Amino acid sequence: MGKKRINVKDVVNQEFYQLPKVFIWDEKYRKGLSDGAKLLYMILRDRFNLSIHTTNQDIQNGSDSPTYVDEEGNIYCILDNVEIAFTLNKSVKTVIGLMEELIELELVDKADGGAGKANRIYMNVLDSSGSSLATFLGEKDYYKHIHSCKKKKKQPSKTLEECIAMQLKKHDKKEDNDAVSTGGCKSYTPGDVKTTPLGGNETTPRGVKDLHPNKNDLKELKSKENYVSNNDLSNSSSKEKEDKPLEEEQQVPLEFSVYDNYALLEAIKPLHDICPDKKAFNVVRKTLTEAKVESFFKCDVLNAIGSHPRNMKQYQNKGEQIKYEPAFFANSLVDRIRSNQAARKAKVESEKKMEQPKTFGNIPILDIFDN
């Protein structure tokens, strides 16, 4: 086949394995993982997306025990070393070494699948704390500066901290400008935006049923509930004025879903005061999963954060002791999500009733006073 440039018609038919940007931004992953381990992670993540897709199909078909979900509600995938060795064109021994790299950095876990069954592979939540595009760009600027100084045989005039601080300042300035242009809503760095898993074709290839979730499938994964702004929720009760979230965070229709393990929770900055580390966020995610919360919105989280101090005080006034604050918040968040979902549902039903024509028996009544 001769050389052919990619045409706009070709793009929609292409599929790609995906590499998380944090693997490039964070020095821990950038230097701690070999190229082979990064490629293996992409293969595992692709198979994990298949498990998510199949699990969703099982749920839609009414199954109480989806195929790739364990007793604790964790999703896993199955991929043996021989298949991986063929896919990567490596030996089984090399594959085992690459897998150990991922396990050592707590990116994946392996568990015994039982008698005669293949091992289960679990994907862990990526640790993106302290990682950002601005930090990465600062480190890159410093690296280029050092390389240039060595070439010119000069002493470096900048430190790593100065380069990072300069990029953070640029990033903050860009956020402020974007906030002005978008009416007060801050923009997110590329790593904060929810991206679509693999699959661009609208139909599944022959013989590979449910192999890759396509865009239509992913839309079905999201909740059918309509988004209600924070103002709509806060106006429903004057007693909850203290629950009103920060102005800069209002009316951002950011949705969280169990199907991506509520991946964007860590993007909410006020939540870091309650959940300071990865363990705390995992506790929140586990509580949401156990409560079978399929999806919710950013305003639900902000409402829960706003009422968190009051809830803690009321609980402590009863003589109860809060053993672990993130766990306490997680339960409050579940209650808040259900409350807001009920409010949204009631609002939608109320609007539907308002739209229904007035009738007397089967005869419609015309309101002569309506303009």
KETIGU-180919 format. One record per residue (C-alpha): x, y, z; residue in one letter. Coordinates in steps of 0.1 Angstrom, whole numbers, plus 5000, padded with zeros to 4 digits. Layout:
<sites>
XYZA;...
</sites>
This chain:
<sites>
500050005000M;501450344990G;501750645012K;498450825019K;497751135040R;494951125065I;491851275051N;488951425071V;486851125059K;489350885075D;489251025110V;485850905120V;486850545111N;489950535133Q;490250405168E;493150455192F;494450325224Y;494550605250Q;497350715274L;496450925304P;498051265302K;499151235338V;501650975326F;503451255308I;502751535333W;503751345365D;507451265369E;506550965390K;504950805360Y;507050965333R;510250825347K;508950545368G;507350355339L;509050205309S;507550265274D;506449905274G;504549945307A;502850255294K;501750065263L;500549765284L;498450005305Y;496750135273M;495949775263I;494549695298L;492550015299R;490949925265D;489949585278R;488649745310F;486449965289N;484949645274L;484149535309S;482449865316I;480449835284H;479449475291T;478449555327T;476249835315N;474549595290Q;473949345318D;472349615340I;470149735312Q;469049375307N;467949345343G;470849135356S;471549155394D;475049015390S;476849175360P;479648965345T;482649175353Y;481649305388V;482849135420D;481149095453E;482249445464E;480949615433G;484449665418N;484749625380I;487549405367Y;488749275333C;490348945322I;493448935300L;496048655303D;499748695297N;499848495265V;497248725249E;499249025261I;502448885248A;500948835213F;499449185213T;502649355223L;504949115203N;506849045235K;507748725255S;505548615284V;508548685307K;508749045295T;504949085299V;505248965336I;507949225342G;505849505326L;502849405347M;505049425379E;505849785370E;502149875369L;501449695402I;504449855419E;503050205411L;499550085423E;498050145388L;496549785387V;495949495410D;495749125401K;493548885420A;493048505418D;489948435397G;489248105415G;489747735405A;490347705368G;489548065361K;491848345348A;493248605371N;491248925375R;492849255367I;491549565386Y;492349925374M;493050165403N;492250535403V;495150735390L;496950955416D;496951295400S;497551495432S;500251755426G;500151695388S;499051965364S;499852085329L;501352405344A;503752205366T;504751985336F;505352285314L;507452445342G;509552125345E;509952115307K;511052485306D;513652415332Y;514952105313Y;515352305281K;517052585301H;519552345316I;520252185282H;520752525266S;523152635294C;525252315291K;525452365253K;526652725258K;528752635288K;526952885310K;525552855346Q;521752815348P;520053145356S;516652995366K;515652735392T;513052465388L;510752635413E;510952965394E;510052795361C;507052615377I;505952935394A;506053125361M;503852865344Q;501452855373L;501153235370K;500453205333K;497852935339H;496053135366D;496053445344K;494553235315K;491853105339E;490953455350D;490653565313N;488553265305D;486253335335A;485653685322V;484853555287S;482553275299T;480653485324G;482453375355G;482953005350C;486552895352K;487952675325S;489652345332Y;492952215322T;492951935296P;493351675322G;490251785340D;487951735311V;486051405308K;487151225276T;485250955257T;486650605260P;487550415229L;485350355199G;484350595172G;482250375150N;478450375153E;478250005147T;480149715162T;482449535138P;481349185128R;482448915152G;483449155178V;480249225196K;480449475225D;484249505220L;484449885221H;481850125235P;481050375208N;479750735213K;476050635213N;476750365240D;478450625262L;475550865259K;473250585272E;475550535302L;474650885315K;471650955336S;468451065318K;467851325345E;467751695333N;470351925347Y;469052185372V;471252475381S;472252555416N;469952855417N;466952645410D;467852415439L;468752685463S;465552885456N;463452575466S;464252635502S;465252955520S;466652755549K;469552625528E;471152955519K;474352845537E;474452545513D;474852775483K;478152695466P;480952935455L;479953175428E;482853075406E;481652715407E;477952765400Q;476052645370Q;478852425356V;476952115343P;479751875351L;478451515354E;480051235374F;479250865366S;479950525382V;481050405348Y;484250605349D;484550565387N;483550925394Y;486851035378A;486351405380L;485651435417L;489251545423E;488751835400A;486552015426I;489052225445K;486852285476P;486551915481L;490251885488H;489752055522D;487651755532I;489451485512C;493151575514P;494551255499D;493850965475K;492550745503K;489850995512A;488651025476F;488550645473N;486350625505V;483950865488V;483950675456R;483350345474K;480450485494T;478850615462L;479250275445T;477850085475E;474850325475A;474350245438K;474550615428V;474950595390E;475450965382S;475151305397F;476151665390F;478851905403K;476152125420C;475251825442D;478851795454V;479052175460L;475752175479N;477051885501A;480352075508I;478352395518G;476252205543S;479151985556H;480152205586P;476552235598R;475951855594N;479151785614M;478152025642K;474651885644Q;476051535646Y;478551625673Q;475851805693N;474151475697K;477151335714G;478351135685E;481951115674Q;483051145638I;485750885633K;486750975597Y;485551295582E;485651185545P;483450885553A;480951115571F;480951355541F;480451065517A;477250965535N;476051325535S;476851345498L;474651045490V;471751205509D;472251535491R;472351365457I;469151175463R;467451495476S;468551695446N;467451415422Q;464051415438A;463851795434A;464751765397R;462251495391K;459451695409A;460352005388K;460151805356V;456851645365E;455451985375S;456452135342E;454851845323K;451551905342K;451752275333M;452152185296E;449051955296Q;445952115281P;442952165304K;440051935296T;436451865307F;436051495301G;437351445266N;436651805255I;439552055257P;438852385275I;440152695258L;441352965282D;440053285267I;442253485291F;445453345277D;447253565252N;
</sites>
